[in-house]
């Protein structure tokens, strides 16, 4: 039986905090280790860099003002050994949940049509009911694939760099990560891959713990960034269509979830829906 193709892991960091030790321990517990792990650190002021180096990882520092969601990841890919054929992207707050998480994610590339894959994100222990529902809604228990002929609308390009893997040749063929992108660089590449004829794979059994308890302001800023991304990249919706009914489906699912688990959070959920919509429109109409 041949050895799995060489792969590298890239993780941008900025003050990873107390959870970084768990991240590092989870990486070291994997039954399939990366050939190399590149930490690109944006001038952290805590122990992020020291802990990463103590764990044997390669750390490269950049100025905080030089970080960009697209350009930093593209730069990191370009630093990798040419022999690396698979690249895993993670964020410092997404903790591998099982010893086979990386192996299971990369198994998607056994299918030669798969250009990129992403894993399941389960809510972290401190997740609020709203944050928990968002993860359960967006990351179901069943694996799936999308392509131009599979799935509908823009949802086909859904991809998350909190825990994703790329076939390097496919990533390079579509031009890599967008240098100007400050948000949704993963969806951008996902859309490029779909339109180039590749398949995206969702590997539900490749799992990380990852969620966010956003403040109202953070929620607005996030959706403003999403709106701005689509305003700057109208070709995505023009080519793939919109996520028809997805927003309404989310609201209905969230309401049903909160009715069962946290009835008192329903008014807050409806307020957040309005804030998300306002933020999105603000970015889209800029």
Buried (B, 14 or more C-beta within 10 A) or exposed (E): EEEBBBBBBBBBBBBBBEBBEBBBEBBEEBEBBBBBBBBBBBBBEBBBBEBBEEBEBEBEEBEEEEBBBBBBBBBBBEEBEEEBBBBBBBBBBBBBBBEBBBBBBBBBBEEEBBBBBBBBBBBBEEBBBBBBBBBBBEBEEEBEBBBBEEBBBBBBBBBBBBBBBBBBEBBEBBEBBBBEBBBBBBBBBBBBBBBEEBBBBBBBBBBBBBBBEBEEEEBBBBBBBBBBBBBBBEEBBEBBEBBEEBBEEBBEBBBEBBEEEBEEBBEBBBEBBEBBBBBBEBBBEE
